[in-house]
Amino acid sequence: MDTLLIWLFYISSLYAFIPGLITRLFGYRVFKHSTSKDEFALTFDDGPDHYYTPQLLDLLRRYDAKATFFVVGSNAERNPELIRRMHEEGHLIGVHNYVHKTNWLMGPGAVKKQIQKTNKIIHEVTGQDTHYYRPPWGIVNLFDFANRNNVKIVLWSAMFSDWRKRIGAERLTKRMLKKLGGGEVFLLHDCGATLGADNEAPREMLIALERVLEEAQKRGLRSVRIDRLMETDSSLKHSKTQKKAVGITRSLSWWKRLVVALWLLWEKLFHLVFQLHTTNEQDPIFHFRSRPYHGESVELTDGTMLQAGDEVLELHLDNKKLFQMGMKSKSTVHLAIQLIRQVEKALPEIARYVVDHPELHNVKALYGVTMINRGPEKFGFTVTDLPKGLFASSSQIYLKFLMRVIHPDGGTRLKQSPELLVPKMILMPIDTLLKQYLKDGSHHKIKHDRIIEEEEDTVVSSTLPCR
């Protein structure tokens, strides 16, 4: 039951809640805003609609405005002439799934098929593939990030509830004008036929949009396609990166501080739910818990084999501590030196903790999965690859995501040396821990206790009647 709860917690958090939270607050691996001063983007979801989309295209043409349409594949299939017109008039076409269904309720394979099927419809009409994707309701799952090489996920910086007819053109106009400015990505809808929307809502949107386009012209603002806004943003970021190369800043924006705070709150909840312990409540570097090992058999440095079912002490780095050290470090080397000193201090404390807690005397090895895996051998760890599979691939995505959020230079590290940031399994026989980090012979007591327990088990099993 404990293992089942752990996996449910991992899956629900990793697959759904955390990706959704971070994309909304942090913009991780999605595009939602630009730093452009005089360009903004109009994006339209759920169409094409046979009645409202032609009116929208007419309006955009009158104001020489370009837009991005995230089309529902089934609607595009019914209205190929509108897809053709969007393309011919210079608008960008993206995917909004084949049916308007949330990605939280679909597995990775189903989402991939939704995208591919819609892209095929677009290609058959326009002769071009699309690489731009907006998941319905902006809800992503973990594997949406894995498709980033092929698909660019686009969210928004402003939405206005324009799918509700009762909002009305007047209130909609005020809301849109309040957000009108360079770099904004507007979310609007040219179809009201989806769940929760009103069929006649696009009519109010069109009235408000004309007023906004009129005002945009007066302010010298241009509506451009998402790819154009991305290119502008990319060139500006490149320029800033070159300037920062002279001296890296450690200041964080308020939204990254918020994300880090939320992440650390989630981590505290994780520690509470799974009852993790530490040897130093005031200044921890490791948290740990005893659990059965579930992986493939691995040979340890002392020649013994770690097998499924053996008890291990699972280690978790304290990410708050790591973040604080990273903020104060002058360089990555400086951070590594601090981390080494902390580990050197923590391992003897863990060894003493094991000796002092009889319920841990059956633990066979220390165990952890980490991307900080260059150098643990000096402490007595074995570093080995994770077996290929779902756990390894999801761990890599999870830990890279964690590196980007928690580590101040995580994004830069991921770009510069992505091949080095691969999660690996680290293991140390518990006997090695005790011999190397305790000098008072305490490990002999644990070994003696194990022998006595094994002998008692042998006696009990030999006295049991045969069936």
N, C-alpha and C positions, 0 to 999 in steps of 0.2 A: 504493500500500500504506500509506503514511504517513497519508493522508486516511482510509482505511478504519479503521485502528487508532484514529485520533482519534475517529471517530464511534462506534466500538464502545465506547471508553472513556467517552465522553460518555453514550451511551445506557444502558449498564449501570449507571453511577454515578448518573446523573440519574433514570432511570426506576425503578430498583429499590433499589440499596444505600443511597443517601443518604436518600431518604424513609423507608425502614424504620428506619434508624439513628436519625434525628432524632425520629421519632414515639415511639420507645421511650424514648430518653434525655431528650429535651427536651419532649415532649408537643406538638410543633408542629402546630397546627391539628387536634388531636384532644382529646377529653375523656377523662381517665383517673383523675382524683382530684379531690376537693373539699376545701375548707377547713372544711366543716361539722363541728361538734363533737359533735352528737348524732344524726346521720343517716348511714346508709351505704346502698349499693345492692347488691342481689343481681341478677346478670344471668345468663341461661341461654342457651347456644348449642346449635345443631344440631337442635333439635326442630321441631315437636312429635312426641313419640313416643306411639303409641296406648296403651302400657302404663304408662310411667313418668310422663308429663306429667300425667295425671289425679291420680295420687298426690301429685305435687308441688303441684298447685293446691289439693288438700285440705289439705295441710300449711300452705301459706301462708295459707289462710282461717282455720285454727285459731288462728294467731298474729297475725292481722290485719296481715300483712306484704304489702307491694306489691313487685313485681319487674318486670324488663324482660326480655322474651323476644326474642332475635335468631333468627328462624326461618329455616330453609332452605325456599325456595319450594316445592320438590317435596314436602317433608313436609307443608307447610301445605296444599297442594293435595289431599293424601290424607286430611287430618284437619281439615276446615273447622269441625267442631263444637268442636274444642279451641281454634281461633283465636277462635271466637265466645265461648267461655267465658272465655278470657283477657281479652277486651275487656269483657265484661259484669261481670267481677269486679274491674275497675279496674286491670288491669296494662297496661303499655306494651308495644307490639309493634314490633320493629324488623326490619331485613332482614339476612340472613346469606348473601346470594346465592341464586340459584335452585338451584344445585348447589354442593356443598362443594368449590370449586376455588380455588386461590390466584390472586390478582390479578396476580402476577408472570408468570403464564403466559397472561394474557389482555390484549388490547389495550383501549384506552379504550372503544371501541364495544361490545365484548363485556361489559365490566363494567357499563356503563350499561344494557344490555339485561337483565342478570341482576337488577339492582336494580329496574328498571321492571316486569319480569315478576312478581317477588315482591310488589312494592307493589300491583300490580293484583289479585293474589289476596287480599291483606289487605283492600283496599278493597271488593272484591265481598262479603266476609263481614261486615265491620264498618261499611262506609259511610264510612270515614275513611282518608286517606292517612297514611303514616308518613314521617318525615324523619330517622330514626335508623338508622345503618348500622354494622355491625361486619364488616369483611372477614375471611374465613376465615383462621385462625391469626394474625389481627391484622396481616397483611402488606399494606401499601399500595403503590401505585405513584404516580408523579408526578401523573397525571391524576385520582386520587382527590381531591387537594386542589382541583382546578379545579371540582369539583361542590359545593363547600362551601356555596354559597348555597342549594342545594336539600337537601343531605344533611349531617347532623352525624355525624362519625365518632366512635365510642365505642370505646375500648380498655379497659384495666383497670389496677388498681393491685396486685392480688393474684390469682394462680392457684395451683392446688394439685394438678395432675396427677390430677384426679378422673375422668379418662377411662380410667384404668387400674384394673382390679378389684383387683389385688394390693396397691394402696396401703391398702385396707381402711378401714373406718369409724373405727377407733381413731386411726390416724395422721392421717387426714383431719380428724378433730375437733380434734386438737392443732394442726395447721397453721392451720386456720381461726380457732380461738380466739386464736392468736398474732397474727393480723392484724386481729382484730375491733376496730373503732374508728370514730370519726366520720370521714366523708369517703372511706372506702375503697370501692372498686368491685371486688366479688368476681366472678371468672369461674368459672362452673360449667356443667355439661352435663346436660341432661335426656334425652339420647339417646346411645346408645353404638354406633350403626350406621355411623359415619363411619370413614374410613381411619385405622388406628392406634389406634382406641378398642376397648374391650371391651363387648360387648352388655349384660353384667350390671353394669357399673360404676356406673350411676345408682342402683342399689339401695343401694350403700355410701354414696353421696353423700346420699341421703335420710335415712339413719340419722344421719349426721354433722350435716346441716343442722338437724334437729330439736333436737339438743343445743345448737347454736350459737344458734338462735332463742330457746331457753329462757334461755341466758346473756345474750343481748342485752336481753331484757326486764328481767333483774335489774340490768343496768348502765344502764338508761334509754336504750338505743339503739333507733332505729326503722329498719326497712328500707323505703326509699322508691324510687319510680321514678327513672330516670335524669334525666328532664326536671325533676323536683322538685329533685334534687341540683344540676342545672345552674343552676336559678333561684336557689337559695340561694347558690351559688358566685358567680354574676354580681352579686348585690346586695352581697356582701362585697367583691368586687374593686372595684366602683364606689365604695364607701365609702373603700377604701384609696387609690384613684386621686385622689379629691378631697383627701385628706390630703397626698399626695405632690406635688400641684400647687403647694404653697407652696414646696417645695424638692426638686429631683430628686436622688435618691441614685445614687451610682455603684457601690455595692457589688453584687457578683454572688454568687448562690447557687453552691454547689459543683457542682451538676449543670450549670449553664450554663457554668461554667469548664471542666468536663469536655467538654461539647459543642464549645466553642470550640477546646479543645486537639485534639480528634479532627478537627475541620474543618481546622485549620491543618496537621495531619499529612497529611491527604488532599491539601491544596494543595501541600505539599512534594513528595509523591509525583507529583502532576501535573507540577510543574516538572521533576522528574527524568526522567519518562517522555518528555516532549516537548522536553527539552533547552532550557529557557528560559534566557536570559542576563539579566544586569543590569550596570549600570555601577558599582554600589556594593554589594559583597557584605555589608558591615557594616551599612549603613543604606539599604536599597533602598526606592524608592517605586514603581518600575516594573520589571516583568520583560517580556521580549519574545522573539520568534522570527520568523524570516523564513519566509513560506509564500505559496503562490499564492492570490490573491483568487478567491472562488467566488460572489460575489453579483452583483446586477444592475449594469449600467454606471452610474457616478456621475460627474457633472462636479465637478472639484476647483476650488479657489479661483483657481488660476492658469490656468483655462480648459481644462486637459487632461482627458481622460476616463480614469477608472479602469475597466478592463474585466476580465472573467473571465480568469484566467491570469496577470495582472500580479502581480509580486512585491510584497508588502506586509510591513511590520514590525508584527506584531500585538502590541499592548500589553496588559498585565495589571497592574492595581493590586495592590500588595502588601497583602493583607488583614490580615496581622499588624500592619503599620505603621498601617493605617487604624484597626484596633481599638485599638491603643495610643494613638493620637491622640484617638480618641473618648472613651476612659476618662479622659484628662487634660483634655479640653476643658470649659470652663465653660458653653458653649452651642453650638448648631449654627453660629452665626456665627463663633465662635472656631475651631471645627473647620474651617470653610471657609477661613478666613485661613491656618491652618497648612497646609492642603492646597495652596493657591495658592503658598505659599512653597516647598513641596517640589517642585511641578511646575516652577516657575521655575528651580529649581536643577537638576532632572533633565534638562530638554530640551537644554540645551547639552552635557551629558554624553553624551546619546544621539546628538546630532549629531556629536560628536567620535568616538564609537564607530563610527558609520557610515563616516566618512572613513578611520579607521584599519583597517577590515576590508574588503578588496577584494571579498570574497564578497557584501557587501551593497550594492555600487555599482549593482546593477540594481534595487534596491528603489524603487518608484515613490511610495509613500505610507506614512505612519503610519496604523494602523487599530485601532479598538477598539470594543467594545460595552459601554455602561455606563449606570447610572441617574443617575450624577453628571454630568449633561450640561447644566447651566445655567452658562454662563460660559466654556466652552472656546474660544469664538470669539476671546477676547482673546489667546489664545496662538497663533492662526493656524489653528485647526481649523475644519472644516465640520461642522455637526451636522445629521444627516438621519435620517428615520424608517427603521426596518427594514422591508423588504418584508414584507407580511402573509403569514403562513404558519406552518408548524410551528416553524421556527427562532425566529421572533419571539415566538410565544406561549410556547414552552418557555423562551426566554431571560427573558421577563418573570417567569414563575413562579420560575425559578432565582435571578434577581437579587433578587426580593422576599424569597425565602427566605434568601438570603445577607445582605440588609440586616437582617432580623429577628435572625439569629443573630450576625453580626459587629458590627453597629452597636449601641452601648449603648442608643440611643433609637430603634432601628429599628422596633420594634412600634408605638410612638407615632406615628412619622412615617407609617407605612403607614395608620394609622387616620385621622390628621388630613388628609393630603393624598395619597390614593392615586392621584388623577388626574395628579399631577405626577411620580410615580415610575414612569415608563415608560422602558424601555431604548431607547436610540438609538445610532446608529452615528456615531462621530466619525472624521474623516479629515483628514490634512494632507499636501500634496504634499511629498515629501522635499526638493525644491529650496527650498521655503519654510522648512523646518526649518533647512537649512544656511545660507541667506541671513540668516535672522532671528537665529539663535543662534550663528553663527560669524562672526567679524569679520576673519579672516585670509585670506579668499579661497579657502579649501579646497574650496568647492563647485565652483569652476572646474575643478579637477583631475578631480573625478568626472564633470562634464559632458564634459570632454575625453576621458576614458576611455570614456564611452558612445559618443561619436561615432566613435572609433577602432574600437570593437567592432562598431558597426553597419556601418561601411565594410568591415571584414574579412568580416562575414557576407554583405554584398552581393557582394564579390569571389568568395567561395567558392561562393555560389549561382549566380553567372553563369558559373563555369567548369565546373559540373556538366553532364555530357552530357544531352541531351534524350532522352526515350524515344520 
